[in-house]
Amino acid sequence: MKNKFNFFIFQFSFCIGAKRQKGFTLLEIMIALAILSLSLIALLSLRNSSIRLVEHSDRITTATLLAKAKMEEMPRSLQIGEAEGGFDGDEFKGYKWKRSVRTTPFAFIKEVVVVVMWDEGKGDVRLVAYE
């Protein structure tokens, strides 16, 4: 009885192996390519977003340093009012600054706001100081 059972398992596994061919079907290959292409599209999208974010952070850093430099070059005795202008040099061509000096509730303290804008006002950095 034991021999008949082992022979049956051998025949069954042999028949399954004989019917199944080695390799992948066309449908399996197409599904694998679809999954691969979707993952590559997602990775390229992430790469493009990363490049945009690095460019934006570079602009924020440059504008912050320009605003700090503009704040440091101002004279100590400022008149109440507003002023604006651009920066020298080709590397700062798209950046503009605007400074406003306002009074505060305390007569001896003035609020100084320096705003550096880029790309026609699409982005800006604002520094505020009290003197």
C-alpha positions in Angstrom: 0.0 0.0 0.0 2.8 2.3 0.8 4.5 1.7 -2.6 1.3 2.6 -4.5 0.9 5.9 -2.6 4.5 6.9 -3.3 4.1 6.0 -7.0 0.9 8.1 -7.2 2.7 11.2 -5.7 5.6 10.7 -8.2 3.2 10.4 -11.1 1.2 13.5 -10.0 4.3 15.7 -9.6 5.7 14.4 -12.9 2.5 15.3 -14.7 2.4 18.8 -13.2 6.0 19.4 -14.2 5.4 18.2 -17.7 2.5 20.5 -18.4 4.2 23.6 -16.9 6.8 25.1 -19.2 9.8 27.0 -17.8 9.9 30.8 -18.3 7.5 33.7 -18.1 4.3 34.3 -20.0 3.7 37.4 -22.0 1.1 38.6 -19.5 3.6 38.3 -16.6 6.2 40.3 -18.6 3.7 43.0 -19.5 2.6 43.4 -15.8 6.2 43.5 -14.7 7.0 46.2 -17.2 4.0 48.2 -16.2 5.0 48.1 -12.6 8.6 49.1 -13.5 7.5 52.0 -15.7 5.1 53.4 -13.0 7.9 53.2 -10.4 10.3 55.0 -12.7 7.8 57.7 -13.4 7.4 58.2 -9.7 11.1 58.4 -9.1 11.6 61.0 -11.9 8.8 63.1 -10.5 10.5 63.0 -7.1 13.8 64.1 -8.7 12.1 67.0 -10.4 10.5 68.1 -7.2 13.8 67.9 -5.4 15.5 70.1 -8.0 12.8 72.7 -7.6 13.1 72.7 -3.8 16.9 73.0 -4.0 16.5 76.0 -6.3 13.9 77.6 -4.1 16.0 77.1 -0.9 19.0 78.6 -2.8 17.0 81.7 -3.6 15.8 82.0 0.0 19.4 81.7 1.3 20.6 84.4 -1.2 17.8 86.7 -0.4 18.3 86.3 3.4 22.0 87.1 3.0 21.2 90.2 0.8 18.6 91.4 3.3 21.1 91.0 6.2 23.8 92.9 4.2 21.3 95.7 3.4 20.2 95.9 7.0 23.9 96.2 8.1 24.7 99.0 5.6 21.9 101.3 6.8 22.9 104.4 8.8 21.9 104.5 12.5 19.8 107.7 12.1 17.1 106.7 9.8 14.3 108.9 8.5 10.7 107.6 8.7 9.7 106.5 5.2 10.3 104.0 2.5 13.1 103.3 0.0 13.7 100.7 -2.7 16.3 99.6 -5.2 18.2 96.8 -6.8 21.5 95.0 -6.1 24.7 95.4 -8.0 26.2 92.5 -10.0 24.9 90.0 -12.5 24.4 87.3 -9.9 21.8 89.4 -8.0 20.1 90.6 -11.2 16.6 89.3 -10.3 16.6 90.6 -6.7 15.2 93.9 -5.5 15.0 95.3 -2.0 12.5 97.6 -0.2 13.1 99.2 3.1 10.5 100.9 5.3 11.1 102.7 8.6 8.0 103.2 10.8 7.4 104.6 14.2 6.3 102.4 17.2 4.3 103.2 20.2 7.6 104.1 21.9 9.0 107.4 20.6 12.6 106.3 20.8 12.2 103.0 19.0 11.8 102.7 15.2 10.8 99.6 13.3 12.9 98.8 10.3 11.7 96.3 7.7 13.9 95.1 4.8 12.2 93.0 2.2 14.2 91.3 -0.6 12.1 90.1 -3.5 13.0 87.9 -6.5 11.3 86.9 -9.8 9.0 90.0 -10.0 7.6 89.4 -6.5 7.0 85.7 -6.7 9.1 85.2 -3.6 10.4 87.4 -0.8 12.3 87.4 2.5 11.5 89.9 5.2 13.8 91.0 8.0 12.5 93.2 10.9 14.7 95.1 13.3 14.0 97.6 16.1 16.3 100.5 16.6 
